Amino acid sequence: MTENLIERLSTVLESEKTLEGFVRQLLEMLELVTEMESTYLTRIDADGIQQQILFSRNSKEMQIPEGLTVPWEDTLCKRALDEGRPFNRDVPGTWGDSQAAKQLGITTYISTPVMLGEGDLYGTLCAASSQSHPLSPRAEQVLQLFAELIGQYIHKEQLLQQLQEANAALTAVSFTDELTSLPNRRAVFEQLPKLFSRACADSRYVLVAFADLDGFKQINDRYGHEAGDAFLKSIAQRLRQQATSDEVLGRLGGDEFIMAMAGPEIYDQAIDAAGAFKARLAALLSGEYQLESCFIDYAGASIGVIVANPAIATPDMAVRAADAVMYEDKKRRRASH
């Protein structure tokens, strides 16, 4: 039986990809080794107040229900830990005041703590029976081994989750403009192909707007770089409030910003939409900016808006085209002043 147990345990370690699947396999093997009616894994909450039955296996009349939550102070598990008595084959005679033991009909009980890598108590791995049973040294060893394996499995999962969270945070930072908290150039060129793909699938044009903040150098020279940074943040806030979740918005660097969206299906309508888009952005970015250190009555930005056919144009081509149209707008604005 030992060889069969080792072989099955090796298979479980290789095949099971979830904590539940892993534990349920171990509970079944634990039942065979201990000859107990019920085997189960508990978890103690972070505050050490409640204990919950996470997973259980019940092969006979005794039923240890999954999801059962009881005060940790009243559990057999805590008594076993406090008294250094992991095995008890006369629960009624020893712990006769335990209401949980009475209700569940527990006579023989064994448990061992499940510890995590940092030495923290996660919960307990237990086996129980309504009959009085001896416990062989081999069964005790298997119980302790399984508890160690479960602790290592959980610890590994926690480390993996922490790694994923750290990676997500690192990715978010690498895709975010530090000053304005808008998506940066890298994020924009990550999102644009997805927008173009969706628009192409829907047979819609794409509107791409490129904005360059006229007079930004003069703002920096006159009011200082802190005021310039505050101005950029205010610009970003206005753009963020205007953009929808389906639109691509970002700061390409310096005083350059981009916004893109899916447009109408018909070209003439897309041209009209591009004109309305430019007018909306022009009105949005111009006007009064009350910063902490100064007040700016801003004349506005140079804006280029183009209509791109996603079936033909690439995002890079569209951005370059919008940039070129923006410079034409800048020339006109300079000529008119």
C-alpha positions in Angstrom: 0.0 0.0 0.0 3.0 2.3 0.7 4.2 2.0 -2.9 0.6 2.7 -4.2 0.4 5.8 -1.9 3.7 7.2 -3.1 2.8 6.6 -6.7 -0.6 8.2 -6.3 0.9 11.1 -4.4 3.4 11.7 -7.2 0.6 11.7 -9.7 -1.4 14.2 -7.7 1.6 16.5 -7.3 2.1 16.6 -11.0 -1.5 16.7 -12.2 -3.6 18.8 -9.8 -3.5 22.5 -10.7 -5.9 23.9 -8.1 -5.8 23.9 -4.3 -9.3 22.3 -4.1 -8.4 19.4 -6.4 -5.1 18.9 -4.7 -6.6 18.8 -1.2 -9.5 16.6 -2.1 -7.1 14.0 -3.4 -5.1 14.1 -0.2 -8.3 13.9 1.9 -9.2 10.7 0.1 -5.8 9.2 0.7 -5.8 10.3 4.3 -9.1 8.5 4.9 -7.6 5.3 3.6 -4.5 5.5 5.7 -6.2 6.6 9.0 -9.4 4.6 8.5 -11.4 7.6 9.8 -14.9 8.4 8.6 -14.2 12.1 7.9 -11.1 14.0 6.8 -11.1 17.7 6.3 -9.0 20.9 6.0 -9.8 24.0 8.0 -8.7 27.6 7.7 -8.4 30.1 10.5 -9.2 33.7 9.6 -6.5 36.4 9.8 -7.8 37.7 13.2 -7.7 34.2 14.7 -11.4 34.5 15.6 -13.2 32.0 13.2 -12.3 28.6 11.8 -14.0 27.4 8.6 -14.1 23.9 7.1 -12.7 24.5 3.6 -12.9 21.0 2.2 -14.1 17.7 3.7 -14.5 14.1 2.7 -17.2 12.1 4.5 -17.4 8.3 3.7 -19.9 7.1 6.3 -22.6 8.5 8.6 -20.5 11.2 10.2 -20.8 14.5 8.2 -18.3 17.3 8.6 -20.0 20.0 6.5 -17.9 22.2 4.2 -18.4 25.9 4.9 -19.1 25.3 8.6 -17.7 28.2 10.6 -17.2 28.1 14.3 -15.4 30.3 16.9 -11.7 29.3 16.9 -11.6 29.3 20.7 -14.2 26.5 20.9 -12.7 24.1 18.4 -11.1 20.8 19.0 -8.2 22.0 16.8 -7.3 24.7 19.2 -7.6 22.5 22.3 -5.3 19.9 20.5 -2.7 22.6 19.8 -2.9 24.2 23.2 -2.7 20.9 25.1 -0.1 19.3 22.8 -2.6 16.5 22.1 -3.0 16.0 18.4 -4.6 12.6 18.8 -7.6 11.7 21.0 -9.6 8.5 20.8 -11.9 9.4 23.7 -13.2 12.9 22.8 -16.4 12.6 24.9 -14.4 11.6 28.0 -11.6 14.2 27.5 -13.4 17.1 25.9 -17.0 16.4 26.9 -17.9 20.1 27.1 -17.3 20.6 23.4 -20.7 21.2 21.8 -19.3 20.9 18.3 -17.9 17.4 19.1 -21.2 16.4 20.6 -23.3 17.6 17.6 -20.9 15.9 15.1 -20.6 12.7 17.1 -16.8 12.8 17.2 -15.1 10.1 19.3 -11.7 9.8 17.7 -10.0 12.9 16.5 -6.6 13.8 15.1 -5.3 17.1 13.7 -2.0 18.7 12.8 -1.4 22.4 12.0 -1.0 23.6 8.4 1.9 26.1 8.5 2.9 28.5 5.7 6.4 29.4 4.7 6.7 32.3 7.1 5.7 30.1 10.0 2.1 31.5 10.1 -0.7 29.2 11.0 -3.0 28.7 8.1 -5.4 26.1 9.5 -5.5 22.4 10.4 -5.7 19.1 8.6 -7.9 16.8 10.6 -9.5 13.3 10.6 -12.4 12.2 12.8 -14.6 9.1 13.5 -17.6 8.3 15.6 -15.8 5.1 16.7 -12.8 4.7 18.9 -9.8 4.0 16.6 -6.1 3.6 17.2 -3.6 5.7 15.2 -0.6 4.0 13.7 2.7 5.8 13.5 2.5 5.5 9.7 -0.9 7.3 9.6 0.5 10.0 11.9 3.4 10.5 9.5 1.2 10.7 6.5 -1.0 13.3 8.2 2.0 15.5 9.0 3.4 15.0 5.5 0.1 16.0 3.9 -0.2 19.0 6.1 3.3 20.1 5.0 2.5 19.6 1.3 -0.8 21.6 1.7 1.1 24.4 3.4 3.8 24.4 0.7 1.1 24.4 -2.0 -0.8 27.3 -0.4 2.5 29.2 0.1 3.5 28.7 -3.5 0.1 30.0 -4.6 0.4 33.1 -2.4 3.9 33.8 -3.8 2.6 33.4 -7.3 -0.3 35.8 -6.6 2.1 38.3 -5.1 4.3 37.9 -8.2 1.4 38.4 -10.5 0.3 41.5 -8.5 3.8 42.9 -8.6 4.0 42.3 -12.3 0.7 43.9 -12.9 1.8 47.0 -10.9 5.1 47.1 -12.8 3.2 46.9 -16.1 0.8 49.6 -15.0 3.8 51.9 -14.1 5.6 51.1 -17.4 2.4 52.1 -19.3 1.6 55.2 -17.4 2.9 58.7 -17.8 4.5 59.7 -14.5 3.5 63.3 -14.5 -0.1 63.2 -15.8 -1.1 59.6 -15.0 -2.4 59.2 -18.6 -1.3 56.3 -20.7 2.1 57.0 -22.1 3.5 56.5 -25.7 4.1 52.8 -25.1 0.5 52.3 -23.8 -0.9 54.3 -26.7 0.8 52.1 -29.3 -0.3 49.1 -27.4 -4.0 50.1 -27.5 -4.2 51.6 -31.0 -3.9 48.3 -32.8 -6.8 46.9 -30.7 -8.9 49.9 -31.6 -8.1 49.6 -35.3 -8.9 45.9 -35.2 -12.3 46.4 -33.6 -13.1 49.2 -36.0 -12.1 47.1 -39.0 -14.3 44.2 -37.8 -17.2 46.7 -37.5 -16.4 48.3 -40.9 -16.0 51.7 -39.2 -13.4 54.4 -39.7 -11.0 55.6 -37.0 -10.7 59.2 -35.9 -7.2 60.1 -34.7 -6.5 63.5 -33.0 -3.0 64.8 -32.4 -2.7 67.9 -30.1 0.3 70.1 -29.5 0.1 72.7 -26.7 0.9 76.1 -28.3 2.8 78.5 -26.1 3.8 75.8 -23.5 7.4 76.9 -23.5 6.4 80.5 -22.8 4.3 79.2 -19.8 7.3 77.4 -18.5 9.6 80.5 -19.0 7.1 82.9 -17.4 5.7 81.0 -14.5 8.3 78.2 -13.9 8.4 74.5 -14.5 6.2 73.7 -11.5 3.4 75.8 -13.1 4.1 74.1 -16.4 3.8 70.7 -14.8 0.5 71.8 -13.1 -0.8 73.0 -16.5 0.0 69.7 -18.1 -1.8 67.9 -15.3 -4.9 70.2 -15.8 -4.8 69.5 -19.6 -4.7 65.7 -18.9 -7.6 66.0 -16.4 -9.8 67.7 -19.0 -9.0 65.1 -21.6 -9.6 62.3 -19.1 -13.0 63.6 -18.2 -13.9 63.9 -21.9 -12.7 60.5 -23.0 -14.8 57.4 -22.8 -13.7 53.8 -22.0 -13.7 52.9 -25.7 -11.4 55.7 -26.7 -7.6 55.7 -26.7 -6.1 58.6 -24.8 -2.5 59.3 -23.9 0.5 61.7 -23.6 3.1 61.0 -26.2 5.6 63.1 -24.4 6.4 66.8 -23.8 3.3 68.8 -24.7 1.9 66.3 -27.2 -1.3 64.4 -26.6 -3.3 61.9 -28.6 -6.9 60.8 -28.7 -8.5 58.2 -31.0 -11.9 56.6 -31.4 -14.0 54.5 -33.7 -16.0 56.7 -36.1 -18.9 56.2 -38.5 -19.1 53.6 -41.2 -19.7 56.1 -44.0 -16.7 58.2 -45.1 -18.5 61.5 -45.5 -20.0 61.1 -42.0 -16.6 60.3 -40.7 -15.2 63.5 -42.2 -18.0 65.5 -40.4 -17.3 63.6 -37.2 -13.6 64.5 -37.5 -14.5 68.2 -37.8 -16.8 68.0 -34.8 -14.1 66.1 -32.9 -11.5 68.8 -33.5 -14.0 71.6 -32.5 -14.8 69.7 -29.3 -11.1 69.3 -28.4 -10.3 72.9 -29.3 -13.0 74.2 -26.9 -12.0 71.7 -24.3 -8.3 72.7 -24.1 -8.6 76.4 -24.5 -9.9 78.8 -21.7 -9.1 79.6 -18.1 -6.7 77.5 -16.0 -6.5 78.4 -12.3 -3.3 76.8 -11.0 -2.0 77.1 -7.5 0.7 79.6 -8.4 -0.9 81.4 -11.3 -3.9 82.0 -13.6 -3.6 81.2 -17.3 -6.0 82.3 -20.0 -5.0 79.7 -22.6 -5.5 80.5 -26.3 -5.6 76.8 -27.2 -3.7 74.0 -28.9 -2.8 73.1 -32.4 -4.9 70.1 -33.3 -4.8 67.7 -36.2 -7.6 65.2 -36.7 -7.6 62.6 -39.5 -9.9 59.9 -40.7 -8.2 56.5 -41.1 -9.4 53.4 -42.8 -8.3 50.6 -40.5 -8.4 48.1 -43.3 -5.6 50.0 -45.1 -3.8 52.3 -42.6 -1.7 51.2 -39.7 -1.9 53.0 -36.3 1.6 54.3 -36.9 0.6 55.7 -40.3 -2.5 57.3 -38.8 -0.5 59.0 -36.0 2.0 60.4 -38.4 -0.8 61.7 -40.6 -2.5 63.3 -37.7 0.8 64.8 -36.6 1.3 66.3 -40.1 -2.2 67.8 -40.1 -1.5 69.3 -36.6 1.5 71.1 -38.0 -0.6 72.6 -40.8 -3.0 73.8 -38.1 -0.1 75.3 -36.2 1.1 77.2 -39.2 -2.4 78.6 -39.7 -2.7 79.6 -36.1 0.7 81.4 -36.2 -0.3 83.2 -39.4 -3.5 84.5 -37.9 -1.8 86.0 -34.8 
